[in-house]
Amino acid sequence: MNNHSHLSDEDLLRFEDGELPEKLTQNIEAHLQRCPACQNRLQQLQDGILAYHDYREQVLQRSLPLPTTEWPSLRPQLEALDERKKRKKFLIPPKFFWAAAACACALLALYQFAGRRTDQEQMQQLLTQSAALPPPPPQTRLLLTVQGRRWLRPAVLRPGERSSPVAAADRSTSDHLQTLFIKANYSWEDPLSARSFARWRDQLPEKQDQVTTIRDESGAKRFYRLQTKTAASLLHTASLTLRADTSRTVKAFFGFAGKEDVEMEEQEPEEKIQTRASVRNTPAASPKTTETLATPEDMLQVLAALNAIGADEDPIDVNFDPLRQHVVVSGIGLSPARQSEVKDALQDAPHTLVRFGSGLPTGTGRRSNPNPDTYSANTASAFRRRLEEKAGGASSLQLITDRALEASNRLFAQAHALLVLAQKFPPAVEGQLGPSGQGTLRTLRQRHAFALQQTTLQLGEALKPLLESSSATGEFLDNQIWQKKAVELFETARNLDARVSRLLTGYSEETGEGDLRQLPNDLEKVEQLARTQAGNR
C-alpha cells in the first residue's frame, strides 16, 4: 500500500471488522490520519452499516409477517449433509468468498445511495417533529464554543435580553456572532430550535441535506445529525443534533464562510446543576466544604504534562467545564496504550478529568487539507514530469513527497499546539500567573518554537531539489505580542501545509509553478515567526 494511494473498500471493511494483521492495521491507521478522502469513505461505510442495523431492527423485522404454519424440521437435511461430508470433503473455492464480499459491498453502496436520496424527506420529517415540541424552560442555558473560548447564555433570548457573557472579550465576540447570524438570516435569539433551522434552510435557493444516525460513547443513546450545506449563504454549513427518542435538539454547529466556527450545546437548568452539586458536596455526616475552582495554573500544569510525553500534538482537547470546577481533557482516535499513557501523566494533576472516546479523529476543524477531487489525479501530467526531472526521477520524487508531507503534517500540528497555548493564556490570563506559572508558560512556548524551527528546516531540506532560492525580505515581522504572533504563525503554517499537499499530490498545472515560487517565502516566514517565539516578547 503506497502512502498516498487511496485504500480500497475491501481494506476499509476488513479494517473496520478488525480482520487485518497488526502491522497492516497500524499502516492503515497512519494513512487515515493524513488522508481525508479515505476518512470520509470509512465514515460512509460505518454510517451505512449503522443505518442498515437500524433499518433491520426498526422496519424490516417489524414488517415481516409471522409464519402461518409451523417451521418444518431441518434435522433430515442436516443429517443428509453430515452423511455427504463423510463421503466427500466439501470445499468452497476461494473465489466464491471474494464474489460474496463484492456483492456485499455492492449492496451496501446501493443502500447508501438509496438512503441519500431520501435525506431531504427524512430531514423535513425530523424538523417537523422537533419544531412541534414546546420551547425549553426559561432557565435552560446554551454553552457556546468559539475558537477555544466558552461561555453560557440563555437558550432563548427574550426581547432586550443579551447573551450575558462574563468577560468583556466574550461580550465583543457575542456581538460579532450576532452580526454574523443576522447577515445569514438565521435566528440569534433561538439558534438551537428546529424552527429556526427550518426557516433558514427553506429560504436557501440551493442546498445539500444529509441525515446521519449516531450513538453516544456507550452506544445506549441514539441521535440524528441533520446537516445542510450551501454556497448561497454566509452560513455555509449548519447542523442540528436531535435525540432519537424525544426529537429534542441538544447540539448545533454553524460554519461561516471565512469566519469562526460556532458550536452550541444545551445545558441543564442552572438550579438543577447547583442542587446536584450541593447534594454531592455536602454528605450527611461531614462538615461543609467549599469546592475550589480550577485555575489557569491547573490548566498550565495539564498542558505541561502533555508536552512532556509529546501528546500536545495528538487529537486532544483541554478545556474548563462550564462551571469551571475541572480541567477536562478529552480526545478521540487515540490507541488504548496512548490513552493509558496520558492518564498516567495526568494522575496527579489537580481538578482534572480525563475522558476519551473511541473511533478516528473527527474534527476539530483545525486541519484544512485541499479537497482531492479539486485536483487532477493524472500522474502522467506534464507538471508531474517536470517535478520528476527536478527530483531526479519518479522514485526520487516519491521519496521527496513522503518526507515533505510527513514534515508538513508535523509542522501543522506543532503550530496548532502553540496556537492553543496562546488561546488558553491571552495577555489578561498570563498576567494573573505567578512567577512560577509565567516561567512554565515561557518554557512551553520556547519548546514549541524550537520544534517548529527544527521541523521547518527538515521540510525545507526535503523540498530543496524542487525549489528555487527564497526572495523573502523578513519585513513582515513586527512587535506584536506573542499571542498574536502565534495566530499569524498558525495561519502561515496552515497555508504552507495546504500548498505542499496541493503541489505534491495534485500536480496542478494551474497552480503548481506559483506554489514552487511561493514555498521558499512561506518556509522563511514560518522560521522567522518561530524564532521570535523562542525569545521574549
N, C-alpha and C positions, 0 to 999 in steps of 0.2 A: 504493500500500500504506500504510494507516494504521499509525502506530507501535504501536498497541495492538490491531489486528486480528490474528488468527492467520494464519499462512502456509498456503497450500493445498498439498496433496500434490504437485501439478504443480510449484509453485515450489521445494519442497524437493528433488524429484528432479532438476530441472534445475540447482539449486544444487550438489547432490552431484556431478553429472556435469560441472560446470564449463562449462555451456552459456549462462550469462547474461552480459550486458554487465557491465563492471567496476563501473559506478555502482550498478546493481541488486544486484550481488554484495555490495558494501560495505553497502548498506542492509539486506540480509538478515542479514549478519554482525552488524551492530549490533542488529537486532531479536532475534536468537538469544541475544545476550549478556544480554538482560534479560527473556527470555520462557521460563521453564522448560517450559511446555507444548509449545512448538514445538521446544525442545531434545530433549524426550523423544520427540516424533514423529519427528524426524530420526534419533535413535538407533535407534528401532524400524525405520525404513526401512533404515538401514545394517545392523542385525542381520539383517533379513530377506534382504537381498541376499547378505550373507556366508554365512548359513545355506543359501541356495539353491545358492551355488557349492560349498559343502562337500557338500551332498546330491548335486549333479550329479557331482562328482568321485569321491566315495566310494561312492555307492549306485547312482545312475541309470546312469552309463556302464558300471560293472562288471556290472550286471544285464542290460544289453541283449544279446540273442543275436546271434552273428555271422551275417551273411547266408549262406544255404545255396547261393546261386548268385552268379555274378559280377555286379557292378553294371552295369546297361545304360549305354551311352554316351549322354551328354547333348548331343553335338555336333549331331545333327539338329535337336533342339529349339532350341538356341542359334542355329543358322543361320536357322531359320524366324523366330525372334524378331527377329534383325537385319533380315531382309527386311521384316517388318511395320513396324519402326521407320522404314525408308526410305520406306515408303508413307504412314505416318501418325504424326505425333508423338504419343507416348503420355504423357498427363498423369494424375497421381493427384490427385483433388480433395483440398484441404487437410483437409476434414472427416474423411477416412479416417485421416489421421495422428492427429487427436485421438481418434478412435474406438479406434485401436490403442493409444494411450497410456492411455486409460481402461481398456481390457481388461487392459493390463499391470499397472496399479495394482490392479485388482480381483483379479487372480491373485496378486499379491504379498500383498495383505491376506488373501486366503483361505489362502495358505501360512502366513502368520504366525499366523493364528487356529488352523489345524490344528496348527502346531508347539507353540503354547502348551498345547493340550490334552494333549500328551504330556510336558510338563515334569516332572511328578511321577514318571512312569515312568522317564524318562531320568535324573533325579536319583538315583532309587533304584539304578539300574544302575551309575552312575558311583561312587556312595558305596560300593557293594558291592565294586567293583573296587579302589578305593583302600584300603578297610579291610583287604583281603586282603594288602596289602604288608607286609613286615617293618618294625618300628619303625626310626626313624633311628638312626645311631650315637650313642653317648653324648656325643661331642664336638660334636654339632650344636647350634647356637645359634639363638635367635629374636631378631630385632630388633623391639622394641616401640616404638610411637609413640603418645603420648597428649598432646594439647594442645601440640604442638611439642617435647615432651621425649622423648628417645630413650635406650634402654639395652638391653643384651644380657642374655639369660637362657638357661638350658638349654632345649632343645626339649621335653624330658620331665623333669619334676621327680620325682626318686626320693623315697621316704619320708624325711621330716625335712630335705629339701633346700629352700633358699629360692631365690627368683629372683635373689638376689645382685646387685642393682644397686649402682652405685658410690657415689652420693651419698645422704645421709640423706633428702633430699627425695624421691628416687626410691624409697627403701625405703617411705616413707609412702604414696606413690602406688601402689606394688606391693601393699601390704597392703589398700589401699582397693579396688583392682581385684579382688583375690582374694575379697573380701567380695561384690562385685557378681556375680562368676561363680558363687559358691556359692548366692546368692539366686536366680539364674536357672537353677539346676540344670544348669550347664554345667561341664565338667571344666577346672579351672585347671591341673592337673598336666600335661595333654596337649591343649592347646587347638587345635593345628594338625592334629589327627588327624581323619580322616573318621569313625572310630568314635565319637569324642566328639560330633561334629556330628550324626551319625545318632541317637545316644541322646537328645540334646536335642530334635531335630526329632520323633522318634517319640512323645514324651510330650506334645506340644502338642495341645490339643483342636481348634484351628483354625489354619490356616496357608495361606500363598500361596507357591508354589515358582516359581522361574524359573531356566532354564539358558541361558547366553549363551556363544557361541563368540567368542573374542577372539584377537588376534595381538599379538606384540611389535612394537616400532617398526620393525624390519627386515622384518617380515612373514614371517620364516622359521619362527618357532615359534608353535604354536597351543596355546591353553589353553581350559579350560572354567571359567566362573564359576558356581558353584552358590549361589543366594541364596534364603533363606527369611525371610518377614516374618510377624509375628504380633502380635496385640493381647493375647494371653493370657499374656505373659511380660514381666518386667522387661527382658529382652533382646529388643527388638522386631525387630531385623534382624541376621542373621548371614550371612556368605558365605565360601566357600572358593574358591580358585583352584587348579585342577589342571592339570598338564601333560597335554596330549592324548596324547603318545606313551608316557608311563610311568604315568599316573594318580596321580602323586605330588603331594601338596599342597605348595604353595610360598608361598601368602599366605592371610591371613584378615582379615576385617573384622567388628567387633562394635559394634553401635549400641544403647546402653542408653537407655531412656526417661528423658528429663530429666537424663541424666548424660553422661559423656565418651564420645566415640567412640574405639575402640581398634583399631589396625592392627598386624598381626604379619606378619613375613616371614622365611622360613628363610634362614639364613646358612651359608656353608661352615664345616666344622670349623676351629677356630682354628689348628691346626698347618698346615693347607694354606695358609691366608692368610699365615701367617708365613713358610712356606717359599717361596711365590711372591714375597713382598716381599723376602726375603733374596736370591733369585736376581736380582730386578730391581735391587736396590740395591747389589750387590757384583759389578761386572764383573771379568773375569779379570785385566786389567792395570791396575786402578785401585786406589788406596788405599781403605781402609774409610771409609765416610761414615755419619753418623748422620742419619736423616731426621727433621727437626723437625716438631712437631705444629702444626696450625692453632690459632690463639689467638682469644679473643674480639675482640681488636683487628682481626684479619683479617676476621672476620665484620662488624664495625662498618664497616670500610672498604668492604666489598661493599654494605652497606645504604646507606651514604652515596653511593656511586656510582650506585646505582639511584634514589635520591631525586633526585639531580641531573638525571636525564633523565626524571623522573616515572614511573618503572617500578615503584616500590614499591606502586602501586595496581593493577598488572597481575596476572594469574594466575601469579605466580612464587613458588616456594618456595626458601628459603635455609636450609640445614641443614649440620651437620657430617656427614661419612661415619662409619660405625660405628667405624673405627679412629682417627677424628679427625685424619686426615692432610690432609684438604682441606675447604674450604667448597664445598659442592655447590649450584649454582644451577640449578634445573630449572623447567620450565613447559610448558604445553600451550595451544594455541589462539592463539599469537602469530603475526603475519604474518612472512614472511621478512625484510622490511625492519626490523621491530621486533626480531627476533632478532639481526640484524646490529648494530643499534644497541646492544643490551645487551652483546653480545660485545665490541664496540669499547670500551664504557665500563669493562669488567672486564678488559681485556687485560693491564693492569699490576698487577692485584690479586694478592697472593701467596697461594699454596696454594689456588687457586680453580679449580674445574672447572665448565664451563657445559654443560648438557645440555637440549636441547629436544625435545619430542615433537610429533607432528602431530595435527590434529583440533581439536575445540571444547573449551573448558574443561569439565572434569568436576568436579569437585569436590572440592572440598576439604571440603565440609561446612560452609563458613563462612557461606553465604547461607541464609536461612530465609524464602523467599517464601511467601505463603499459597497454598494449592492452589486453582487457578482453578475446579476442579469444586465447591468448597465454597460458592461464592457464585453468586448469580443473574446470568445473562447478559442479563436483560431490561433493555435500555437505555431502555425507556419506563416504568420503575418510578417510583412516587411519590417515592421518595427522590432519584432522579436529577433529577427535575423540580424538587425543592426546591434541589438544588445548582445547577441551571441558573439558577434565579431569583436565587440569591445571586451567581452569577458574572456575570449579565447576558446570558444566552443560551447556546445549545448550543455555538456556536463559541468563545465566551469560556471556557466550561468545558473544552473540548478543549485550548485553549492553556494554561490553568492546569495541566491534567493532564500535558501534555508537559513543561512546565518543572519541575513538582514532582517527577515521577518521575525525571527526569534528575538533579536536585539530590539527591534521596533516595538514588539509587544511588551517586552520588559521595560522599555523606556516609558511607554504609556502608563503602565501600572505604577512605576515609581513617581511619575509626575502626579498621578491621581492621589497617591499616598501623601505627597506634600500638600496638595490642594485640600485634602481632608483635614490635615493639621491646621492649615490657615483658616478653614471654615469653623472648626471647633474652638479655635482660640483667636478670635478677632482682637484688635487692639484693646478694646474695653475689657475683655476677659483676661487677656495676657497681663494687663496692668494690675489685676487683682491677685495674681500669683505672687507667692513669696519668693525670696531669693533662690531657694532650692528648686521650686517649680519652674521659675524662669530659666534656671540653668539646665534643667531636664528638657524643657521645650527647645532651647537653643541647640542642645546636643542632638535631639531628634531631627531638627531642621537641617543641621550640618550633615548628619548621616545620609539623609535623603539626597542632599545636594551632591555629596561626594559620589554616591551611587549613580546619580544622573550623569555626572561628568564622565564617569568610567564607561557607562553604557553608551553615551553619545560617541565617545571615541571608538568603541567597538563597532557601532553602527557605521560610522564614517569609514573605518578600515575595511569593513565588509563591502561597502559600496564603492570604494576607491577606484577599482578598474572601470567603472561606468561613468564617473563624474568628472566634470571639468573643475578648474580651480574656483574658489569662492570669490565673490565680488562684494561681500558684506563689509560694511564700514564700522559697525558697532555703534552707530549714532542713535540707535533705538533705545539704549539704556537711559534711565533717569533715576531720580532719587525717591521713588515711591517706597512706601514701607513694604516689608517682606510679604505680608499677606496679599497685597495687590499684585506684587511681582509673581507670587505663586499662581495666581489666576492666569496671568499672562503666560507663564511658563507652561501651564497645563494646556491652554488653548494652542500654543505653538507646538507642543508635543503631540497633541491630537491631530493637528493639521499635518504634521510630519509623518505620523503613523499612517494616516489616510493616503498621503502622497506615495509613500513607499509601497503600500499594499496595491494601490492603483497601478504603479509603474511595473511591479514585478509579477502581478497576477492578471492584469487587464490587457497589457500590451496595446494601449490605445494610441492609434496614430494621431488622434486629435490633440491629446494632452501629454503624450509621452515626452516630446522634446522640451516642452515647458517645465515638466516635472524634473527632468535632468538638470536644467539650468537653475531651478529654484532650490533643489535639495541642499547644495552646499551652504546657501544662505540660511536655510532653516536649521541645519546642523550647527552652524556657528552661533546662531541666535540662542538655541537651546543651551549650548555650552556656556555662553556668557551669562545667561539668566541663572543657570545653576551655580556659576562661580559667585555671583552676587549673593545667592542664598547661603553659601558656605561661610561668608563673612558676617559682619554686623549689618545693621540697617544701613 
